Amino acid sequence: MFNIATLNNISPKGLIYFNDKHHITDDINEADGILVRSYKMHDMEFPPHLKAIARAGAGVNNIPLDKCSEAGIVVFNTPGANANAVKELVLAGLLLSSRRIVSALEWASTLKGQGDEVEKLIEKGKKQFVGSEIKGKTLAVIGLGAIGVMVANSASALGMKVIGYDPFISVKSALDLSRKIELTDKFDDLLSEAHYITLHVPMMDATKKMINKEKFSKMREGVKILNFARGGIVDEDALLEAIHLGIVDRYVTDFPNESLLGNDKIIPIPHLGASTPESEENCAIMAVEELSDYLENGNITNSVNYPDCTLDTCMTAGRIGVLHKNIPSIIGRVTNTMGELNINISDMNNRSKGTYAYTLVDVDTKVSDSQLDVLREVEGIIGVRVIK
């Protein structure tokens, strides 16, 4: 039986995907796995038997990844589960940035009480809210993951010229991308061409403030920027200067803060990207499936700190999962130690991801606690567990 703790409200339609091998607990100290959404975990003390954390969403800024990696705790996220919800809000952002809808609605509400004069006042005042159409305009999509691809395809279907930029585009994303989408590796040229720029890259050291004063200077006057990725990707001081200079006509963000409020050139959306019941259900289901597969079968899919690594259903005497550093000769040390312990390997898969690696081994004999203790002493191993 695996104990599962939830640190936020997780959609019940996701939790029902746990089978009778799992028990939902309120005691974090009993947890083998944790389901989380936005709960900040950086100051938490993790129980020694915690094996995995599944984030029902894409971003993992609220989880201490380095701490988890060193402790042998696999962290999952749910890429693509909320992609459609975010895509729809991005499309709304395109229209909000173009058609002065927000200010027009606010103005129309002030006409309450004018009686029969309302229609005349509307006809007279509507000119101040003239906007532009998106058809025929150039949209730069920065980042072509699950969300970026969907945004690119949908914008193209609406008649926009779409150019995508992603030096690390996956095979799946490339296959899902419409043939109408132009790809480029010239980032600065793309910025100078675009009427609209939408950001869909993860927040990391390489992308922090990637849209900065230098990049703003490359953009055409009157560009509209949409940020439904993460706030830190845009240098906000440089953004405010670019707005003042007329370079940026509108900035639509799903991550507003104090400095971005009260500016009529900024449309602050209160982090609504994944705020749909459909999205929450999809994320919960995906997180539960990832967590269950790891706890029950040792398979890793969509981990952010350890590599994806799976084996088919185990038909042998047992299965061992080995979390370890990605260092030379460690696979040989693991297999040699198993041989010395008379553990016969029937199947094995090894994958690495940066500093860390994972080896999944099917064996023909039962493995004892004393044998596991010997394996744990091998240099570079972080954690070993018998899965079946």
C-alpha positions in Angstrom: 0.0 0.0 0.0 1.3 3.4 -1.0 0.3 6.5 1.0 -0.4 9.6 -1.0 -0.6 13.1 0.5 -2.2 16.1 -1.3 -1.0 19.6 -0.6 -3.7 21.4 -2.6 -7.2 20.6 -3.7 -6.8 18.0 -6.4 -9.7 17.3 -8.7 -11.6 14.3 -7.5 -11.9 13.2 -11.1 -8.2 12.6 -11.0 -8.0 11.0 -7.6 -10.4 8.2 -8.7 -7.6 7.0 -11.0 -5.7 5.6 -8.0 -6.4 1.9 -7.5 -6.7 0.0 -4.2 -2.9 0.0 -3.8 -3.0 3.6 -2.9 -4.3 5.4 0.2 -4.9 9.2 0.5 -3.4 10.4 3.8 -3.5 13.7 5.6 -0.2 13.0 7.3 2.8 14.2 5.2 5.1 12.1 7.3 3.5 8.9 6.0 3.6 9.8 2.4 5.3 7.7 -0.3 4.1 10.2 -2.9 2.8 13.8 -2.9 0.3 15.5 -5.3 0.7 19.2 -5.4 -0.4 22.2 -7.5 0.8 25.6 -6.3 1.8 24.8 -2.6 5.3 26.2 -1.9 7.5 23.3 -0.8 10.9 24.9 -0.5 10.9 25.0 3.3 9.4 21.6 3.8 11.1 18.7 5.5 10.5 15.6 3.5 10.0 12.2 5.1 12.9 9.7 4.4 10.6 7.3 2.6 9.1 9.9 0.2 9.7 8.6 -3.3 8.0 11.0 -5.7 6.2 14.3 -6.1 3.7 14.9 -8.9 2.8 18.5 -9.8 -0.6 18.8 -11.4 0.5 21.4 -13.8 3.6 22.4 -15.9 5.6 24.8 -13.7 7.6 23.4 -10.9 9.0 26.7 -9.4 7.3 25.8 -6.1 9.3 22.6 -5.7 13.0 22.4 -4.5 14.3 20.3 -7.4 18.0 20.2 -6.3 17.0 19.0 -2.9 14.6 16.4 -4.3 17.2 15.1 -6.8 19.9 14.7 -4.1 17.4 12.8 -1.9 16.3 10.5 -4.7 12.8 12.0 -5.0 11.5 11.9 -8.5 9.5 15.1 -9.5 6.9 14.8 -12.2 4.9 17.5 -14.0 2.0 17.3 -16.5 3.2 19.0 -19.8 0.4 19.5 -22.2 -2.5 18.6 -19.8 -3.5 22.3 -19.6 -2.3 23.3 -23.0 -5.7 23.8 -24.6 -6.9 26.0 -21.7 -3.8 28.2 -22.0 -4.1 28.3 -25.8 -7.6 29.6 -25.6 -6.6 32.4 -23.2 -3.7 33.4 -25.4 -6.1 33.8 -28.3 -8.3 35.9 -26.1 -5.1 37.9 -25.2 -4.4 38.5 -28.9 -7.9 40.0 -29.3 -7.7 42.0 -26.1 -4.4 43.5 -27.2 -5.9 44.6 -30.6 -9.5 45.7 -30.1 -9.5 47.9 -27.0 -12.2 45.6 -25.5 -11.3 46.2 -21.9 -11.3 50.0 -21.9 -14.5 49.9 -24.1 -16.3 47.8 -21.6 -15.3 50.0 -18.8 -16.4 53.1 -20.6 -19.7 51.6 -21.6 -20.5 50.8 -18.0 -20.2 54.5 -17.1 -23.2 55.3 -19.3 -25.6 53.6 -16.9 -28.4 56.0 -16.0 -28.3 58.0 -19.3 -31.6 56.5 -20.4 -32.5 57.2 -24.1 -29.2 59.0 -24.7 -27.1 55.8 -24.3 -27.3 54.7 -28.0 -26.3 58.2 -29.2 -23.5 58.4 -26.7 -22.2 55.0 -27.8 -22.2 56.0 -31.4 -20.4 59.2 -30.6 -17.8 57.7 -28.2 -16.9 54.4 -30.0 -14.3 56.1 -32.2 -11.9 56.3 -29.2 -11.8 52.5 -29.0 -10.8 51.8 -32.6 -8.6 48.7 -32.8 -6.9 46.6 -35.5 -7.5 43.1 -36.9 -5.1 40.3 -36.4 -5.6 38.7 -39.8 -2.6 39.2 -42.0 -0.4 40.3 -39.1 2.8 38.5 -38.1 2.9 36.6 -34.9 6.2 35.4 -33.4 5.8 32.3 -31.2 8.8 31.9 -28.9 8.9 28.3 -27.7 7.2 25.5 -29.5 6.2 23.1 -26.8 2.6 21.7 -26.4 1.1 25.2 -25.8 3.3 27.1 -28.4 2.4 24.6 -31.1 -1.4 24.9 -30.4 -1.2 28.7 -30.4 0.8 28.7 -33.6 -1.6 26.4 -35.4 -4.7 28.3 -34.1 -3.4 31.7 -35.0 -2.5 30.5 -38.5 -6.0 29.2 -38.9 -7.2 32.7 -38.0 -5.3 34.1 -40.9 -2.1 35.3 -39.2 1.4 34.8 -40.6 3.1 32.8 -37.9 6.8 32.3 -37.4 8.1 30.0 -34.7 11.4 30.0 -32.8 12.6 27.1 -30.8 16.2 25.8 -31.1 15.2 22.7 -29.1 11.9 21.8 -30.7 11.0 18.1 -30.1 10.2 15.7 -32.8 6.6 15.5 -31.6 6.2 19.3 -31.7 7.6 19.4 -35.2 5.2 16.8 -36.4 2.2 18.5 -34.7 3.1 21.9 -36.2 1.1 23.1 -39.2 3.0 23.2 -42.5 1.9 26.8 -42.8 4.2 27.8 -39.8 7.5 29.2 -40.8 10.5 28.3 -38.5 13.5 30.5 -38.0 16.7 30.4 -36.0 17.3 34.1 -36.3 15.8 35.4 -33.0 16.6 39.1 -33.5 15.3 39.2 -37.0 12.1 37.6 -35.8 11.6 40.2 -33.2 12.0 43.0 -35.7 9.4 41.5 -38.1 6.6 40.6 -35.6 3.5 42.6 -34.9 2.7 40.3 -32.0 5.1 38.2 -29.8 3.8 35.4 -27.6 6.1 33.7 -25.1 6.0 30.0 -24.3 9.3 29.0 -22.9 10.0 27.6 -19.4 11.5 29.7 -16.7 15.2 28.9 -16.2 18.5 30.6 -16.0 18.8 30.7 -19.8 15.4 32.3 -20.3 15.3 34.7 -17.3 14.8 38.2 -18.7 15.4 36.9 -22.2 13.1 39.8 -23.3 15.3 42.7 -22.1 16.3 46.2 -23.1 18.5 45.0 -26.0 15.7 42.8 -27.4 13.1 45.6 -27.1 15.4 47.8 -29.2 15.1 45.2 -32.0 11.3 45.3 -32.1 9.1 47.3 -34.4 7.2 50.2 -32.9 3.8 49.3 -31.6 4.5 45.6 -31.0 2.1 43.7 -28.8 3.6 41.2 -26.4 1.8 38.3 -24.7 3.3 36.5 -21.7 1.5 33.4 -20.6 4.7 31.6 -19.7 6.3 33.1 -16.6 6.7 36.7 -15.4 10.5 36.6 -15.0 11.1 35.9 -18.7 10.5 39.6 -19.4 12.6 42.3 -17.8 9.8 44.5 -16.3 11.9 47.7 -15.9 12.9 47.5 -19.6 9.3 46.7 -20.5 8.0 49.8 -18.8 10.6 51.9 -20.6 9.7 50.3 -23.9 6.0 51.1 -23.3 7.0 54.7 -22.4 9.0 55.0 -25.7 6.1 53.6 -27.8 7.9 50.4 -28.7 5.4 48.2 -26.9 1.8 49.1 -27.6 0.2 46.5 -25.3 1.6 43.9 -22.9 -0.8 41.1 -21.9 0.4 39.0 -19.0 -1.0 36.2 -16.9 1.6 37.1 -14.1 0.9 40.6 -13.0 2.6 42.3 -10.0 2.5 45.7 -8.3 4.7 47.4 -10.9 2.4 46.3 -13.8 -0.9 47.5 -12.4 -2.6 50.8 -13.2 -1.0 51.1 -16.7 -3.4 51.4 -19.5 -0.9 49.8 -21.9 -0.8 46.6 -19.7 -3.6 44.1 -19.5 -3.1 42.1 -16.3 -4.8 38.8 -16.1 -4.8 37.1 -12.7 -3.1 33.8 -13.6 -6.1 32.3 -15.3 -4.2 30.2 -17.9 -5.1 26.8 -16.5 -8.1 27.9 -14.5 -10.7 25.7 -16.1 -12.3 22.6 -14.6 -11.3 20.6 -17.7 -7.7 21.7 -17.3 -7.6 20.8 -13.6 -9.1 17.4 -14.3 -6.6 16.7 -17.1 -3.7 17.7 -14.9 -4.9 15.7 -12.0 -5.5 12.5 -14.1 -2.0 12.8 -15.7 -0.3 13.4 -12.3 -2.0 10.4 -10.7 -1.1 8.2 -13.6 2.6 9.2 -13.6 2.8 8.8 -9.8 1.1 5.4 -9.8 3.2 4.1 -12.6 6.4 5.0 -10.8 5.3 3.7 -7.4 3.9 0.5 -8.8 6.1 -0.3 -11.8 9.2 2.0 -11.4 8.5 3.7 -14.7 9.4 7.4 -15.0 7.5 9.5 -17.5 7.5 13.4 -17.6 10.0 13.8 -14.8 11.7 17.2 -14.5 14.7 16.1 -12.5 15.3 12.5 -13.6 15.2 10.9 -17.1 12.2 9.2 -18.6 12.9 5.5 -18.3 10.5 2.6 -18.6 10.3 -1.2 -19.0 7.3 -3.3 -20.1 5.2 -5.2 -17.6 7.5 -7.2 -15.3 7.1 -10.9 -15.8 10.1 -12.0 -13.8 10.8 -12.4 -10.1 11.3 -8.8 -9.4 12.2 -5.3 -10.5 14.8 -2.9 -9.0 15.0 0.8 -9.5 18.3 2.5 -9.1 18.6 6.3 -8.9 22.2 7.5 -9.3 24.6 10.1 -10.5 25.4 10.3 -14.2 29.1 9.5 -13.9 31.5 7.2 -15.8 31.5 3.4 -15.1 28.6 3.5 -12.7 26.5 1.1 -14.8 29.4 -1.4 -14.8 29.7 -1.0 -11.0 25.9 -1.7 -10.6 25.8 -4.7 -12.8 29.1 -6.1 -11.4 27.8 -5.8 -7.9 24.5 -7.5 -8.9 26.6 -10.3 -10.4 28.6 -10.7 -7.2 25.3 -10.9 -5.3 24.1 -13.7 -7.6 21.3 -11.4 -8.9 20.6 -12.4 -12.5 19.5 -9.6 -14.8 16.8 -10.5 -17.4 16.1 -7.0 -18.7 17.5 -3.5 -18.1 17.0 0.1 -19.2 19.2 3.1 -18.3 18.7 6.7 -19.1 20.5 9.9 -18.0 19.4 13.5 -17.7 22.1 16.0 -16.9 23.7 15.2 -13.6 21.3 12.4 -12.7 20.5 9.0 -14.2 18.1 6.1 -13.6 18.5 2.3 -14.1 15.5 0.0 -14.1 16.3 -3.7 -13.8 14.2 -6.8 -14.1 15.7 -9.8 -12.2 15.1 -13.5 -12.1 15.5 -13.9 -8.4 14.0 -12.3 -5.3 16.3 -9.6 -3.8 16.9 -9.5 -0.1 17.3 -6.5 2.1 21.0 -7.3 2.7 21.6 -7.4 -1.1 19.9 -4.0 -1.4 22.1 -2.6 1.4 25.2 -3.7 -0.6 23.9 -2.0 -3.8 23.3 1.2 -1.9 26.9 1.4 -0.9 28.1 1.5 -4.5 29.7 4.9 -5.2 27.4 7.3 -7.0 24.1 5.6 -6.1 21.5 7.9 -4.5 18.7 5.4 -3.9 17.7 1.8 -4.6 14.3 0.2 -4.1 12.6 -3.1 -4.9 9.5 -2.4 -7.0 8.2 -5.9 -7.4 
